[in-house]
Amino acid sequence: MEQIELKNKILTAINELPFEKLKLALNFLKDLQCSNEEETQFLLKDPEFKKEYLQAKKEIRQGKTVKWKDIKRNV
C-alpha cells in the first residue's frame, strides 16, 4: 500500500469516528509520536501482543466492553 493511499484510508476512518473516539484516537497518535521507536517495534513483533490486541479490537466491535463508571473507584 502506498503512503498516500494509507493516509487517505486513515483520514476516511477518522472522518467516520464519533467525537469521543476521536479523542481516543488523538491520544493514541500522540502516544505513538512520543513513544520510543524501539519499544513500538518490539510490541509489533511480539505475536502474543498482536494476538491480544486483535482480540481486544474484536471484543470492542462486538460491544463486549465495560463502562468506566462501572469500574472506577473513588480514590
BAFI-3210 file (N, C-alpha, C; in Angstrom, 3 decimals, decimal comma, padded with zeros to 6 digits):
// residues 75
n [1|2|3|4|5|6|7|8|9|10|11|12|13|14|15|16|17|18|19|20|21|22|23|24|25|26|27|28|29|30|31|32|33|34|35|36|37|38|39|40|41|42|43|44|45|46|47|48|49|50|51|52|53|54|55|56|57|58|59|60|61|62|63|64|65|66|67|68|69|70|71|72|73|74|75]
n.u [000,848|000,582|001,969|000,317|-002,185|-002,550|-002,627|-004,966|-006,866|-006,657|-007,520|-010,162|-011,195|-010,933|-012,707|-015,095|-015,379|-017,015|-017,276|-016,214|-014,564|-012,759|-011,232|-009,905|-008,465|-006,778|-005,250|-003,976|-002,476|-000,788|000,629|001,978|003,659|005,320|006,428|009,075|010,757|011,974|010,669|008,087|008,435|009,219|006,840|005,113|006,235|005,867|004,211|002,268|001,353|000,230|-001,793|-003,419|-004,087|-005,553|-007,677|-008,809|-009,682|-011,645|-013,479|-014,264|-015,565|-017,708|-019,049|-018,384|-017,577|-016,685|-018,176|-016,561|-017,537|-018,631|-016,511|-014,721|-013,071|-013,483|-010,928]
n.v [-001,175|002,138|005,204|007,499|006,357|004,939|007,057|008,305|006,318|006,309|008,925|008,741|006,844|008,307|010,416|009,088|008,489|008,777|011,652|011,138|008,929|010,084|011,636|009,606|008,459|010,566|010,767|008,273|008,551|010,655|009,340|007,479|009,206|010,087|007,816|005,475|004,356|001,869|000,459|000,392|-001,137|-003,520|-004,302|-004,584|-006,728|-008,802|-011,749|-012,568|-010,161|-009,016|-010,869|-010,576|-007,874|-007,849|-009,476|-007,879|-005,698|-006,992|-007,700|-005,159|-004,221|-005,971|-005,036|-005,856|-004,547|-002,701|-000,188|002,761|004,089|001,985|000,586|002,317|003,645|005,504|007,430]
n.w [000,000|-000,865|000,481|000,250|-000,269|002,103|003,983|003,094|003,686|006,453|007,036|006,104|007,907|010,283|009,784|010,030|012,675|015,867|018,082|020,733|020,293|018,609|020,333|021,732|019,639|018,957|021,308|021,197|018,829|019,594|021,604|020,034|018,637|020,664|021,680|022,147|019,379|019,264|021,300|020,253|017,901|019,087|020,407|018,188|016,892|018,601|018,854|020,733|021,857|019,560|019,034|021,351|021,091|018,667|019,473|021,465|019,914|018,420|020,436|021,266|018,960|019,043|021,158|023,679|026,185|029,162|031,023|032,070|034,349|035,725|036,785|037,993|040,867|043,838|044,682]
ca.u [000,000|001,350|001,806|-000,851|-003,377|-002,656|-003,088|-006,374|-007,665|-006,649|-008,400|-011,538|-011,571|-011,065|-013,935|-016,255|-015,394|-017,761|-016,422|-015,481|-013,499|-011,738|-010,322|-009,060|-007,550|-005,763|-004,344|-003,168|-001,496|000,213|001,483|002,873|004,674|006,233|006,984|010,381|010,565|012,416|009,587|006,976|008,788|009,197|005,441|004,534|006,812|005,504|002,986|001,270|000,763|-000,612|-002,968|-004,263|-004,567|-006,615|-008,811|-009,425|-010,409|-012,832|-014,410|-014,791|-016,545|-018,873|-019,686|-018,007|-016,771|-017,186|-018,178|-015,637|-018,246|-018,917|-015,311|-013,869|-013,129|-013,221|-009,627]
ca.v [000,000|003,376|006,127|008,363|005,522|004,668|008,285|008,504|005,367|006,806|010,098|008,257|006,243|009,401|011,152|008,282|008,259|009,712|012,605|010,537|008,084|010,978|011,986|008,439|008,324|011,613|010,357|007,163|009,087|011,399|008,337|006,948|010,220|010,230|006,536|005,053|003,514|000,521|-000,162|000,161|-002,273|-004,706|-004,710|-005,001|-008,021|-009,796|-012,414|-012,597|-008,823|-008,846|-011,714|-009,934|-006,615|-008,157|-009,980|-006,719|-004,966|-007,795|-007,554|-003,791|-004,186|-006,752|-004,368|-006,531|-003,592|-002,310|001,266|003,285|004,410|000,737|000,027|003,302|003,715|006,824|007,446]
ca.w [000,000|-000,981|001,602|000,015|-000,096|003,533|004,635|002,732|004,468|007,834|007,085|005,966|009,186|011,252|009,469|010,398|014,121|016,713|018,789|021,850|019,758|018,053|021,438|021,985|018,508|019,099|022,387|020,698|017,877|020,368|022,246|019,002|018,346|021,800|022,113|021,671|018,198|019,599|022,065|019,330|017,053|019,942|020,586|016,923|016,507|019,611|018,402|021,817|021,911|018,379|019,236|022,360|020,520|017,712|020,246|022,113|018,876|018,097|021,553|021,230|017,859|019,463|022,293|024,925|026,944|030,476|031,154|033,075|035,584|036,419|037,421|038,662|042,324|044,393|045,357]
c.u [000,894|001,052|000,558|-002,143|-003,612|-003,181|-004,561|-007,289|-007,751|-007,594|-009,870|-012,027|-011,789|-012,371|-015,197|-016,371|-016,310|-016,781|-015,589|-014,336|-012,405|-010,738|-009,378|-008,025|-006,423|-004,757|-003,420|-002,094|-000,404|001,168|002,461|003,987|005,736|006,940|008,344|010,160|010,952|011,322|008,408|007,249|008,776|007,771|004,839|005,051|006,445|004,179|001,893|000,581|-000,206|-001,903|-003,942|-004,863|-005,728|-007,860|-009,552|-010,231|-011,710|-013,893|-015,035|-015,852|-017,828|-019,590|-019,377|-017,042|-017,438|-017,108|-017,274|-016,348|-018,576|-017,701|-014,464|-014,089|-012,905|-011,908|-009,243]
c.v [001,239|004,299|006,998|007,582|005,227|005,890|008,557|007,566|005,808|007,990|009,706|007,663|007,312|010,152|010,400|008,046|009,254|010,545|011,952|009,646|008,909|011,372|010,826|008,263|009,350|011,246|009,234|007,662|009,889|010,441|007,745|007,923|010,263|008,931|006,289|004,088|002,064|-000,226|-000,502|-001,058|-003,581|-005,217|-005,241|-006,363|-009,134|-010,464|-012,448|-011,245|-008,634|-009,647|-011,054|-008,627|-006,870|-008,686|-008,821|-005,899|-005,685|-007,621|-006,161|-003,678|-004,919|-006,124|-005,017|-005,639|-003,304|-000,795|001,686|003,540|003,151|000,174|001,027|003,276|005,150|006,745|008,840]
c.w [000,000|000,200|001,439|000,238|001,389|004,286|004,323|003,512|005,930|007,970|006,953|007,280|010,248|011,029|009,877|011,906|014,837|017,547|019,893|021,365|019,094|019,128|021,729|020,874|018,591|020,185|021,934|019,735|018,582|021,068|021,243|018,676|019,436|022,168|021,481|020,508|018,478|020,363|021,162|018,465|017,846|020,105|019,293|016,458|017,475|019,217|019,478|021,950|020,752|018,529|020,227|021,839|019,559|018,416|020,919|021,100|018,517|019,185|021,581|020,136|018,230|020,659|023,629|025,708|028,279|030,563|032,302|034,397|036,393|037,160|038,185|040,168|042,739|045,172|045,761]
res [m|e|q|i|e|l|k|n|k|i|l|t|a|i|n|e|l|p|f|e|k|l|k|l|a|l|n|f|l|k|d|l|q|c|s|n|e|e|e|t|q|f|l|l|k|d|p|e|f|k|k|e|y|l|q|a|k|k|e|i|r|q|g|k|t|v|k|w|k|d|i|k|r|n|v]
***
